[in-house]
Amino acid sequence: MTRFKGTSDDDTGGPEPLGALVLSPVPRSVSCARRCFRQFADFHHLACSADDCVLMVSELVTNAIVHGKADDPWRVRVHWYRVGQSLRVDVHNPGCPAHVRLRTPEATEAHGRGLLLVDGLADEWWAGPSQHGGTLVAFVMHRAFKPD
């Protein structure tokens, strides 16, 4: 697994699943992911920026749809977890994990800034093989939940 920005592991135990989506790899799924994650964020009164998280979910789901490849019908999977006071969001697609890379597009390029946004907004993020086969890209927001 390739780790980017951030290396801390929360030692408070395993992740607590809080929600998941299984989406068709079509453009309208991006707005569905945004809406569902916004509802989750509003319900949990996140202490981190919900707008930033919604933007990152949107970018990662878009990347999953654009870059996912499979011979058979496939889905994009989005899971969110609580790990201590942190929020972790995983996005899975059947693409090749080795193709995930942080790049700096030219000013004239219309695409290619999604991971730059994630890199700038998340406390940490990484990419690697998905347990569902294909690619996992995840981000973490520390102190997303208020202490119990």
VOPAGU-2260 file (C-alpha; in pm, 1 decimal, decimal comma):
REM VOPAGU-2260
SITE   aa  ch    i         X         Y         Z
SITE  MET   A    0       0,0       0,0       0,0
SITE  THR   A    1     133,7     340,9     -90,0
SITE  ARG   A    2     100,8     599,3     183,5
SITE  PHE   A    3      96,0     964,9     108,5
SITE  LYS   A    4      61,1    1261,2     344,1
SITE  GLY   A    5      43,1    1152,2     706,2
SITE  THR   A    6     161,3     832,9     867,2
SITE  SER   A    7     -12,2     817,6    1202,2
SITE  ASP   A    8    -220,1     516,5    1290,7
SITE  ASP   A    9    -493,5     562,6    1547,8
SITE  ASP   A   10    -427,2     319,1    1834,9
SITE  THR   A   11    -777,3     329,4    1981,5
SITE  GLY   A   12    -889,6       7,7    1816,1
SITE  GLY   A   13   -1029,0     -96,3    1483,4
SITE  PRO   A   14   -1249,0     113,6    1261,0
SITE  GLU   A   15   -1620,3     139,4    1341,4
SITE  PRO   A   16   -1825,7     118,8    1019,6
SITE  LEU   A   17   -2065,7     413,7     994,4
SITE  GLY   A   18   -2197,8     392,4     640,2
SITE  ALA   A   19   -2146,0     265,4     289,7
SITE  LEU   A   20   -2261,0     319,1     -66,0
SITE  VAL   A   21   -2246,1      94,8    -368,2
SITE  LEU   A   22   -2270,3     306,5    -681,3
SITE  SER   A   23   -2298,6     245,7   -1052,1
SITE  PRO   A   24   -1996,9     381,3   -1241,9
SITE  VAL   A   25   -2195,0     663,4   -1403,3
SITE  PRO   A   26   -2160,4    1042,0   -1360,6
SITE  ARG   A   27   -2486,8    1086,2   -1165,6
SITE  SER   A   28   -2343,1     863,2    -890,9
SITE  VAL   A   29   -2109,4    1148,3    -792,2
SITE  SER   A   30   -2401,0    1369,8    -686,8
SITE  CYS   A   31   -2557,8    1073,9    -505,2
SITE  ALA   A   32   -2233,9    1020,9    -310,4
SITE  ARG   A   33   -2220,9    1392,5    -222,1
SITE  ARG   A   34   -2582,5    1393,6    -101,3
SITE  CYS   A   35   -2545,0    1076,3     106,7
SITE  PHE   A   36   -2220,5    1188,2     264,2
SITE  ARG   A   37   -2368,9    1533,1     342,7
SITE  GLN   A   38   -2657,9    1361,7     525,3
SITE  PHE   A   39   -2408,1    1152,0     720,4
SITE  ALA   A   40   -2200,7    1459,8     808,7
SITE  ASP   A   41   -2507,1    1657,6     919,6
SITE  PHE   A   42   -2634,9    1368,4    1131,7
SITE  HIS   A   43   -2299,2    1323,6    1308,5
SITE  HIS   A   44   -2224,7    1696,9    1347,5
SITE  LEU   A   45   -1868,1    1649,5    1229,8
SITE  ALA   A   46   -1609,9    1869,6    1397,0
SITE  CYS   A   47   -1406,7    1886,7    1074,8
SITE  SER   A   48   -1519,0    2068,1     761,0
SITE  ALA   A   49   -1808,1    1872,8     609,2
SITE  ASP   A   50   -1767,4    2079,0     291,2
SITE  ASP   A   51   -1405,9    1964,5     257,4
SITE  CYS   A   52   -1507,4    1601,1     312,3
SITE  VAL   A   53   -1790,2    1623,1      58,5
SITE  LEU   A   54   -1547,0    1770,8    -194,7
SITE  MET   A   55   -1297,4    1489,5    -134,6
SITE  VAL   A   56   -1566,7    1220,5    -162,0
SITE  SER   A   57   -1680,6    1381,7    -485,9
SITE  GLU   A   58   -1327,5    1386,7    -629,4
SITE  LEU   A   59   -1249,2    1027,7    -530,8
SITE  VAL   A   60   -1579,2     890,0    -662,4
SITE  THR   A   61   -1523,8    1081,0    -986,9
SITE  ASN   A   62   -1173,2     933,7   -1015,1
SITE  ALA   A   63   -1308,2     586,4    -940,2
SITE  ILE   A   64   -1565,9     618,7   -1218,6
SITE  VAL   A   65   -1322,8     765,8   -1470,4
SITE  HIS   A   66   -1031,4     531,4   -1399,2
SITE  GLY   A   67   -1206,2     208,3   -1294,8
SITE  LYS   A   68   -1179,4     -68,1   -1552,0
SITE  ALA   A   69   -1328,1    -417,1   -1561,8
SITE  ASP   A   70   -1447,6    -663,6   -1821,6
SITE  ASP   A   71   -1763,0    -741,9   -1623,8
SITE  PRO   A   72   -2019,5    -499,1   -1479,4
SITE  TRP   A   73   -1873,4    -328,1   -1172,5
SITE  ARG   A   74   -1951,8     -85,4    -891,6
SITE  VAL   A   75   -1780,6     190,0    -697,1
SITE  ARG   A   76   -1785,9     125,6    -323,6
SITE  VAL   A   77   -1761,1     403,1     -64,2
SITE  HIS   A   78   -1725,5     322,1     306,1
SITE  TRP   A   79   -1684,7     557,9     597,3
SITE  TYR   A   80   -1556,6     470,5     941,0
SITE  ARG   A   81   -1491,5     618,5    1281,1
SITE  VAL   A   82   -1145,8     539,5    1416,5
SITE  GLY   A   83   -1120,1     700,2    1759,4
SITE  GLN   A   84   -1197,9    1065,3    1689,7
SITE  SER   A   85   -1094,7    1035,1    1323,6
SITE  LEU   A   86   -1308,3     988,1    1013,9
SITE  ARG   A   87   -1177,7     753,2     744,9
SITE  VAL   A   88   -1337,5     732,9     400,7
SITE  ASP   A   89   -1247,7     450,2     159,2
SITE  VAL   A   90   -1333,5     452,2    -211,6
SITE  HIS   A   91   -1292,4     125,8    -406,0
SITE  ASN   A   92   -1294,8      60,7    -781,1
SITE  PRO   A   93   -1165,3    -215,0   -1008,7
SITE  GLY   A   94    -879,8      -3,7   -1146,9
SITE  CYS   A   95    -508,9     -71,3   -1110,6
SITE  PRO   A   96    -362,8      56,3    -779,8
SITE  ALA   A   97     -29,8     132,6    -947,3
SITE  HIS   A   98    -202,0     395,4   -1162,5
SITE  VAL   A   99    -296,5     618,0    -866,4
SITE  ARG   A  100     -53,2     905,7    -863,0
SITE  LEU   A  101     -39,1    1260,4    -743,6
SITE  ARG   A  102      29,6    1486,5   -1037,0
SITE  THR   A  103      52,6    1856,2   -1104,0
SITE  PRO   A  104    -140,8    1936,9   -1420,2
SITE  GLU   A  105     -58,8    2232,1   -1639,9
SITE  ALA   A  106    -275,2    2541,0   -1589,8
SITE  THR   A  107    -440,6    2477,0   -1926,8
SITE  GLU   A  108    -544,1    2119,4   -1838,8
SITE  ALA   A  109    -910,3    2079,6   -1746,8
SITE  HIS   A  110    -860,7    1766,4   -1532,6
SITE  GLY   A  111    -610,6    1609,4   -1297,0
SITE  ARG   A  112    -654,1    1806,7    -973,9
SITE  GLY   A  113    -863,0    1563,7    -767,1
SITE  LEU   A  114    -579,1    1405,6    -571,4
SITE  LEU   A  115    -415,9    1747,4    -528,4
SITE  LEU   A  116    -734,0    1861,5    -354,6
SITE  VAL   A  117    -738,0    1550,6    -136,5
SITE  ASP   A  118    -368,8    1599,8     -56,5
SITE  GLY   A  119    -433,3    1959,6      46,2
SITE  LEU   A  120    -746,6    1897,4     253,0
SITE  ALA   A  121    -701,9    1556,7     420,7
SITE  ASP   A  122    -491,1    1500,2     727,5
SITE  GLU   A  123    -366,7    1187,0     554,9
SITE  TRP   A  124    -448,4     977,2     251,3
SITE  TRP   A  125    -321,6     668,3      75,5
SITE  ALA   A  126    -382,5     437,7    -214,5
SITE  GLY   A  127    -331,8      65,8    -260,3
SITE  PRO   A  128    -501,0    -262,2    -343,6
SITE  SER   A  129    -868,7    -292,4    -248,3
SITE  GLN   A  130   -1003,4    -587,7     -52,1
SITE  HIS   A  131   -1269,3    -603,9    -325,6
SITE  GLY   A  132   -1003,9    -630,9    -596,6
SITE  GLY   A  133    -876,0    -326,7    -779,6
SITE  THR   A  134    -794,0       2,5    -611,5
SITE  LEU   A  135    -858,1     163,8    -274,2
SITE  VAL   A  136    -803,6     535,7    -220,6
SITE  ALA   A  137    -871,6     653,9     134,5
SITE  PHE   A  138    -853,3     975,7     331,0
SITE  VAL   A  139    -858,8    1053,2     702,2
SITE  MET   A  140    -970,6    1361,2     890,7
SITE  HIS   A  141    -834,4    1370,8    1245,4
SITE  ARG   A  142   -1052,5    1510,1    1523,6
SITE  ALA   A  143   -1362,1    1475,4    1305,1
SITE  PHE   A  144   -1569,2    1359,6    1601,4
SITE  LYS   A  145   -1597,6    1532,6    1934,6
SITE  PRO   A  146   -1472,3    1326,1    2230,0
SITE  ASP   A  147   -1740,7    1108,3    2392,2
